[in-house]
Structures are given as structure tokens and as C-alpha cells.
């Protein structure tokens, strides 16, 4: 491992209004890094066109309020992080399986040379589907 790289765990926030169909749209990402210690979260603030196209019956106001609630939950959790141990516990609690319209996918692990901006890289790649985003070393874990 390059000493300039950091190990980060991340999970994608998925919008799944109909669990029986299994159809999802990635709408956010949470990144946990222990060295340096932080928990970052990015999510769409408005309902993306991909969500509107796949789930046309969904109410935009409800979508936006639900994303805001997840964001508030992350802020609440972040305020309690004091060290690497509480950071890891907070991340695990945040991404644990739930039966909600918004749920986090599987936890993945990656090496990155820019941990402070890794959430933005993942957001552009997996949420905005931008193909010009540089590849970090990714693995599922």
C-alpha cells in the first residue's frame, strides 16, 4: 500500500420505493475513513431525472424531505464522533440494513490518495454516472 493512500469504507444510498421489484437508483454516498478520521455524506437534494423516469409516481416533495431526514441523521451522528472507534461504530450504525425507501447498499472498501474528496469522486461516478471520474482502487468487502 502506498503510504500516501488512505483506506476508506463507503456505501451508496439507494432509493428503493418498491422493495418487491428490487429496482434502485443510487442517490447518495457515505464515506468512512479512520486515518484521517471522518464520516462524509453526499446526496441529491432534488429528485434526479433518473428517479422520475424509473418511478414516475413518486412525489418530489416526499423524496426531498426523506433525503433531508437522512442528511440530518448523518449530521446528528457526525456530532458524536470523537475518535476512530466511534467513527467506525457510527458508520456501521448508519449503513445497517433497514426496511426504508432509502437504504444503504453493501459496504465497499477502497484506497484513495485524496480521502477528503473521495465522497465527491464516488458521488460523480455512482450517483451522477459521470464516466470521466478517475478510478480509485476499489474492492467489495
HELIX and SHEET records of a PDB file:
HELIX    1   1 UNK A   49  UNK A   54  1                                   6    
HELIX    2   2 UNK A   60  UNK A   78  1                                  19    
HELIX    3   3 UNK A   84  UNK A   95  1                                  12    
HELIX    4   4 UNK A  115  UNK A  117  5                                   3    
HELIX    5   5 UNK A  118  UNK A  122  1                                   5    
HELIX    6   6 UNK A  123  UNK A  127  3                                   5    
SHEET    1   A 4 UNK A  37  UNK A  43  0                                        
SHEET    2   A 4 UNK A  25  UNK A  34 -1                                        
SHEET    3   A 4 UNK A   6  UNK A  15 -1                                        
SHEET    4   A 4 UNK A 102  UNK A 104 -1                                        
SHEET    1   B 5 UNK A  37  UNK A  43  0                                        
SHEET    2   B 5 UNK A  25  UNK A  34 -1                                        
SHEET    3   B 5 UNK A   6  UNK A  15 -1                                        
SHEET    4   B 5 UNK A 108  UNK A 112 -1                                        
SHEET    5   B 5 UNK A 137  UNK A 140 -1                                        
END                                                                             
